Amino acid sequence: MTSRERVWKVLNHEEPDRLPVDLGGNSSGMTDVAYSRLTEYLGIKDYTSTSTEWRTMAYYDERLLRFLDVDIWEIHLESPKGYKPQIRSDGTIENEWSMIRKNVGYYSEIVRSPLEGLTAKDLDNFSWPNPHDPGRVVGLQEKARKLSEETDFAIKLTDPMNLFNEMGCMLRGFEQFMVDLATNPQFVFALVEKELELLIGFYGSALDAVGKYIQIVETSDDYGTQSGPMISLSTYRKYFKKAHRKLNEFIKRKTKAKIFLHSCGSVREFIKDFIEVGVEVLNPIQPGAKNMAPEELKKEFGQDICFHGGIDIQQVLPLGTSSDVEREVKTKIKALATGGGYILAPAHNIQPDTPPENVVHLYKFAHQYGKYPINLNHV
């Protein structure tokens, strides 16, 4: 069975020959430092992979994906023609959204949000990125066609932005946007309307090029923290649910691919609503987050939604032994894999403090114990 066939069966809640695995995208990939250490550990030299401005990997060397026997290859929109982040005199970096970032240790953090202090009326005059810039899709269709015709990978289109966390909180400033949700509905509705317009533009540009070649469309929006939801379900329904549904309906008009949503943290109470608006795959099933026990999620929602991720990047991968990684893999397979509907992957980006051998162990054990039919007595 090919990787593409394997992934598609699982996404349709069927059992293939083995459990598919993933590494990549904006949800279950690697930081640039972790990637560098892994390629060095494996003796992969002169790789052509690139990282994003957020210091996570944009593309992965094919030798690495084949060594780990990963089933999914990611593609994504590129930057506008001629675009380069602006390096300012103080060392900070301004991107095309006018966000000001600063590299701090292993990470890139936002130090100024461009919509601070603006009103709803000001949004019309803000310099928004052009989602239809032709540079965004240069070579994208050719890349997707080549992957489709010359490899057996399943293909995932990664997400360009989102509604609440990334574009709302990052553009406005986290504290201010949370205050807006409670006190400034006019601004929030105006911003969400603009974000939806941009998202439809980004996904429209991408899907016109690659919609017929892909199996997964990645979307994202973090609604949870480790200890509970970041906002209330009623707030999600008031501001974001309608736009979320419209976006997913638009995507479905462009492709047969399954809609994937990355939403960190404790989001159990949102899952029914996610299903209602058209989400078909939920990531990351964050280990340790409140009310996110995978066996309970599988029992309650497994008939209606697939799961992706699940492998602990906070404790097990960075701090665990080989036996700990083995136990983690077996636990997630036992909880989520029966009957299909699960793609095993890291529960977000693998961090710089993760030993490369633990990454190798993760995929080795996934292939060892993920053969269908799953023998629950052996996992």
C-alpha positions as CSV (number, residue, x, y, z in Angstrom):
1,M,0.0,0.0,0.0
2,T,1.4,3.5,-0.9
3,S,1.6,6.3,1.7
4,R,-1.1,8.2,-0.2
5,E,-3.5,5.2,-0.1
6,R,-2.6,4.6,3.6
7,V,-3.3,8.2,4.6
8,W,-6.5,8.4,2.6
9,K,-7.9,5.2,4.2
10,V,-7.2,6.4,7.7
11,L,-8.8,9.8,6.9
12,N,-11.9,7.9,5.9
13,H,-11.9,5.9,9.2
14,E,-10.6,2.7,7.6
15,E,-7.7,0.5,8.7
16,P,-4.8,0.4,6.2
17,D,-1.7,-1.9,6.4
18,R,0.0,0.3,9.0
19,L,-0.5,3.5,10.9
20,P,0.6,6.5,8.9
21,V,3.0,9.0,10.4
22,D,3.7,12.6,9.8
23,L,6.5,15.2,10.3
24,G,6.1,18.7,9.0
25,G,3.7,21.5,8.5
26,N,3.1,24.3,11.0
27,S,1.7,21.9,13.5
28,S,3.9,18.8,13.9
29,G,7.3,19.7,12.5
30,M,10.6,20.8,14.0
31,T,12.4,23.9,15.1
32,D,15.4,24.8,13.0
33,V,17.9,23.8,15.7
34,A,16.3,20.4,16.3
35,Y,16.3,19.8,12.6
36,S,20.0,20.7,12.3
37,R,20.9,18.3,15.1
38,L,18.8,15.5,13.7
39,T,20.3,15.8,10.2
40,E,23.8,15.9,11.7
41,Y,23.0,12.8,13.8
42,L,21.9,11.0,10.7
43,G,24.9,12.1,8.6
44,I,22.7,14.1,6.1
45,K,24.9,16.8,4.7
46,D,24.3,19.7,2.3
47,Y,20.6,19.6,2.7
48,T,18.5,22.2,0.9
49,S,15.7,22.5,3.5
50,T,14.7,26.0,4.6
51,S,13.2,27.4,7.8
52,T,10.4,29.9,8.3
53,E,10.8,33.4,9.9
54,W,9.3,31.7,13.1
55,R,12.4,29.4,13.1
56,T,10.5,26.3,12.3
57,M,11.2,24.2,9.2
58,A,9.5,25.0,6.0
59,Y,10.7,22.1,3.9
60,Y,12.4,18.8,4.9
61,D,15.1,16.9,3.0
62,E,13.7,14.0,1.2
63,R,16.4,11.7,2.6
64,L,15.2,12.5,6.1
65,L,11.6,11.8,5.3
66,R,12.4,8.5,3.7
67,F,14.7,7.4,6.5
68,L,11.9,8.0,9.0
69,D,9.4,6.5,6.5
70,V,7.1,9.5,6.8
71,D,3.9,9.3,4.8
72,I,3.1,13.0,4.2
73,W,4.9,15.7,2.3
74,E,4.0,19.3,2.9
75,I,3.7,22.2,0.4
76,H,2.9,25.8,1.2
77,L,2.4,29.3,-0.3
78,E,5.6,31.3,-0.8
79,S,6.3,34.9,0.0
80,P,5.3,37.7,-2.4
81,K,7.5,38.4,-5.3
82,G,10.6,40.3,-4.2
83,Y,9.6,40.1,-0.5
84,K,12.3,40.0,2.2
85,P,11.8,40.6,5.9
86,Q,13.2,44.0,6.9
87,I,16.1,43.8,9.3
88,R,15.9,47.0,11.4
89,S,18.9,48.8,13.0
90,D,18.1,47.4,16.4
91,G,18.2,43.8,15.2
92,T,14.4,43.4,15.2
93,I,12.7,42.0,12.1
94,E,9.6,43.4,10.4
95,N,7.5,41.0,8.3
96,E,4.9,41.6,5.6
97,W,2.2,42.0,8.2
98,S,4.2,44.8,9.8
99,M,4.8,42.7,12.9
100,I,8.1,43.4,14.7
101,R,9.9,40.3,15.9
102,K,13.1,39.6,17.8
103,N,15.1,36.5,17.9
104,V,15.4,35.4,21.5
105,G,17.5,32.3,22.0
106,Y,16.0,29.6,20.0
107,Y,12.8,31.5,19.2
108,S,11.4,34.5,17.4
109,E,9.0,36.6,19.5
110,I,6.7,39.4,18.6
111,V,7.7,42.7,20.3
112,R,5.3,45.0,18.6
113,S,1.8,44.3,17.2
114,P,0.9,46.6,14.3
115,L,-2.8,47.0,15.1
116,E,-2.2,48.4,18.6
117,G,-4.3,51.5,19.3
118,L,-6.2,51.3,16.0
119,T,-10.0,51.5,15.7
120,A,-12.4,49.5,13.4
121,K,-12.4,52.3,11.0
122,D,-8.6,52.3,10.7
123,L,-8.6,48.7,9.4
124,D,-9.5,49.8,5.9
125,N,-6.4,51.9,5.7
126,F,-4.0,49.3,7.1
127,S,-1.4,47.9,4.6
128,W,-2.6,44.3,4.4
129,P,-0.6,41.6,2.6
130,N,-1.9,40.7,-0.9
131,P,-3.0,37.1,-0.8
132,H,-3.1,37.0,-4.6
133,D,0.4,38.2,-5.3
134,P,1.7,35.9,-8.1
135,G,4.9,35.2,-6.2
136,R,3.0,33.1,-3.7
137,V,2.2,30.3,-6.1
138,V,5.4,30.3,-8.3
139,G,6.2,26.7,-8.9
140,L,3.6,25.5,-6.5
141,Q,1.4,23.6,-9.0
142,E,4.5,22.0,-10.6
143,K,5.7,20.9,-7.2
144,A,2.4,19.4,-6.3
145,R,2.0,17.7,-9.7
146,K,5.5,16.2,-9.5
147,L,4.8,14.9,-5.9
148,S,1.6,13.4,-7.1
149,E,2.9,11.7,-10.2
150,E,6.4,10.8,-9.2
151,T,6.1,9.8,-5.5
152,D,3.6,8.0,-3.3
153,F,3.5,10.6,-0.5
154,A,0.2,12.0,0.6
155,I,0.4,15.8,0.2
156,K,-0.6,18.4,2.8
157,L,-1.1,22.1,2.1
158,T,0.0,24.1,5.2
159,D,-1.9,27.1,6.6
160,P,-1.0,30.7,5.9
161,M,-2.7,32.4,8.9
162,N,-5.8,32.1,11.2
163,L,-8.6,34.0,12.8
164,F,-8.1,34.2,16.6
165,N,-4.7,33.5,18.0
166,E,-2.2,34.2,15.3
167,M,-3.8,37.1,13.4
168,G,-6.0,38.4,16.2
169,C,-3.7,38.3,19.1
170,M,-0.5,38.8,17.2
171,L,-1.7,41.7,15.1
172,R,-3.5,43.4,17.9
173,G,-1.4,42.3,20.9
174,F,-2.6,39.5,23.1
175,E,-3.7,41.5,26.0
176,Q,-5.5,44.1,23.9
177,F,-7.3,41.6,21.8
178,M,-8.5,39.7,24.8
179,V,-9.9,43.0,26.2
180,D,-11.4,43.7,22.8
181,L,-13.3,40.4,22.9
182,A,-15.0,41.6,26.1
183,T,-15.4,45.3,25.4
184,N,-15.0,46.1,21.8
185,P,-17.2,43.8,19.6
186,Q,-17.3,46.3,16.7
187,F,-13.5,46.0,16.3
188,V,-13.4,42.3,16.7
189,F,-16.2,41.7,14.1
190,A,-14.5,44.1,11.7
191,L,-11.1,42.4,12.1
192,V,-12.5,38.8,11.7
193,E,-14.3,39.9,8.6
194,K,-11.0,41.2,7.1
195,E,-9.2,38.1,8.2
196,L,-11.8,35.9,6.6
197,E,-11.4,37.8,3.3
198,L,-7.6,37.4,3.5
199,L,-7.9,33.7,4.3
200,I,-10.2,33.0,1.4
201,G,-7.7,34.8,-0.8
202,F,-4.7,32.8,0.5
203,Y,-6.5,29.5,0.3
204,G,-8.1,30.4,-3.1
205,S,-4.7,31.2,-4.6
206,A,-3.2,27.9,-3.3
207,L,-6.1,25.6,-4.0
208,D,-6.6,26.9,-7.6
209,A,-3.0,25.7,-8.1
210,V,-3.0,22.4,-6.1
211,G,-6.5,21.5,-5.0
212,K,-6.7,18.4,-7.2
213,Y,-3.4,17.0,-6.0
214,I,-3.6,17.2,-2.2
215,Q,-5.2,15.0,0.5
216,I,-5.0,17.4,3.5
217,V,-5.6,21.2,3.9
218,E,-4.0,22.4,7.1
219,T,-5.8,25.2,9.0
220,S,-5.0,26.4,12.5
221,D,-6.3,28.5,15.4
222,D,-5.2,27.9,19.1
223,Y,-8.2,28.1,21.4
224,G,-6.7,26.2,24.4
225,T,-4.0,26.4,27.0
226,Q,-2.6,23.6,29.0
227,S,-5.1,24.1,31.8
228,G,-8.2,25.1,29.9
229,P,-9.7,27.0,27.0
230,M,-8.2,30.4,26.1
231,I,-11.6,31.8,25.5
232,S,-15.1,30.6,26.3
233,L,-17.1,28.5,23.9
234,S,-19.7,31.3,23.8
235,T,-17.0,33.7,22.7
236,Y,-15.9,31.4,19.9
237,R,-19.5,31.0,18.8
238,K,-20.1,34.8,18.9
239,Y,-17.0,35.9,16.9
240,F,-15.4,33.1,15.1
241,K,-17.6,30.1,14.4
242,K,-19.5,31.6,11.5
243,A,-16.3,32.7,9.8
244,H,-14.7,29.3,10.5
245,R,-17.7,27.6,8.8
246,K,-17.5,30.0,5.8
247,L,-13.8,29.3,5.4
248,N,-14.2,25.5,5.5
249,E,-17.1,25.7,3.0
250,F,-14.9,27.7,0.7
251,I,-12.1,25.2,1.0
252,K,-14.4,22.3,0.2
253,R,-15.6,23.9,-3.0
254,K,-12.0,23.9,-4.1
255,T,-10.7,20.5,-3.2
256,K,-11.7,17.0,-2.0
257,A,-8.9,17.1,0.6
258,K,-9.7,16.7,4.2
259,I,-9.8,19.8,6.4
260,F,-7.2,19.7,9.2
261,L,-7.3,22.0,12.2
262,H,-4.5,22.6,14.6
263,S,-5.7,23.9,18.0
264,C,-3.4,23.6,20.9
265,G,-4.3,22.9,24.5
266,S,-7.6,22.0,26.2
267,V,-10.2,22.3,23.5
268,R,-12.5,19.3,24.2
269,E,-15.6,21.5,24.7
270,F,-15.0,23.0,21.2
271,I,-14.7,19.7,19.3
272,K,-18.4,19.3,18.6
273,D,-18.5,22.8,17.2
274,F,-15.4,22.1,15.2
275,I,-17.1,19.1,13.6
276,E,-20.2,21.2,12.9
277,V,-18.2,23.8,10.9
278,G,-16.5,21.1,8.8
279,V,-13.2,20.1,10.6
280,E,-12.3,16.6,9.6
281,V,-8.9,16.2,11.3
282,L,-8.0,17.6,14.7
283,N,-4.4,18.2,15.9
284,P,-2.4,18.1,18.2
285,I,-4.3,16.2,21.0
286,Q,-1.9,17.9,23.4
287,P,-0.6,15.4,26.1
288,G,-1.1,16.7,29.6
289,A,-3.7,19.3,28.6
290,K,-6.9,19.3,30.8
291,N,-9.7,17.0,29.6
292,M,-7.8,15.8,26.5
293,A,-7.3,12.1,27.4
294,P,-7.0,10.5,23.9
295,E,-9.0,7.4,24.7
296,E,-11.9,9.5,25.8
297,L,-11.7,11.7,22.7
298,K,-11.7,8.6,20.5
299,K,-14.7,7.2,22.2
300,E,-16.7,10.4,22.2
301,F,-15.7,11.9,18.8
302,G,-13.9,9.2,16.9
303,Q,-16.8,8.4,14.5
304,D,-16.9,12.0,13.3
305,I,-13.4,13.3,13.3
306,C,-9.8,12.0,12.8
307,F,-7.0,12.7,15.1
308,H,-3.4,13.8,14.3
309,G,-0.4,14.2,16.6
310,G,-0.5,13.0,20.2
311,I,3.2,12.4,20.9
312,D,4.4,14.4,23.9
313,I,7.0,17.0,22.9
314,Q,7.1,18.7,26.4
315,Q,8.4,15.8,28.5
316,V,8.8,12.5,26.8
317,L,10.7,13.5,23.6
318,P,13.1,16.0,25.2
319,L,13.6,14.2,28.6
320,G,12.6,10.6,28.1
321,T,14.6,7.4,27.5
322,S,14.1,5.1,24.6
323,S,11.7,3.1,26.8
324,D,9.7,6.2,27.6
325,V,9.4,7.0,23.9
326,E,8.3,3.4,23.2
327,R,5.7,3.6,26.0
328,E,4.4,6.9,24.6
329,V,4.0,5.6,21.1
330,K,2.3,2.4,22.3
331,T,-0.1,4.4,24.6
332,K,-1.2,6.6,21.7
333,I,-1.6,3.8,19.3
334,K,-3.7,1.9,21.8
335,A,-5.9,4.9,22.5
336,L,-6.4,6.2,19.0
337,A,-5.5,3.9,16.1
338,T,-8.2,1.2,16.2
339,G,-10.7,1.6,13.3
340,G,-8.5,4.1,11.5
341,G,-8.9,7.9,12.1
342,Y,-5.4,8.5,13.5
343,I,-2.1,9.8,12.1
344,L,0.7,9.6,14.5
345,A,2.9,12.7,14.8
346,P,4.6,15.0,17.3
347,A,2.1,17.1,19.3
348,H,3.5,20.3,17.8
349,N,7.1,21.2,16.7
350,I,9.9,19.2,18.1
351,Q,12.0,21.5,20.3
352,P,15.8,22.2,20.3
353,D,16.3,20.3,23.6
354,T,15.1,17.0,22.0
355,P,17.9,14.4,21.5
356,P,17.9,13.4,17.9
357,E,17.9,9.7,18.8
358,N,14.5,10.1,20.4
359,V,13.1,11.4,17.2
360,V,14.5,8.3,15.4
361,H,13.0,6.1,18.2
362,L,9.6,7.7,17.8
363,Y,9.3,6.7,14.2
364,K,10.9,3.3,14.7
365,F,8.4,2.4,17.4
366,A,5.5,3.8,15.4
367,H,6.2,1.5,12.5
368,Q,6.9,-1.5,14.9
369,Y,3.7,-1.3,16.8
370,G,1.4,0.4,14.2
371,K,0.7,-2.6,12.0
372,Y,-3.0,-3.3,11.3
373,P,-4.9,-5.0,12.8
374,I,-3.7,-3.4,15.9
375,N,-2.9,-6.0,18.6
376,L,-4.0,-4.3,21.7
377,N,-2.3,-6.9,23.8
378,H,1.1,-5.9,22.4
379,V,0.8,-2.2,22.7
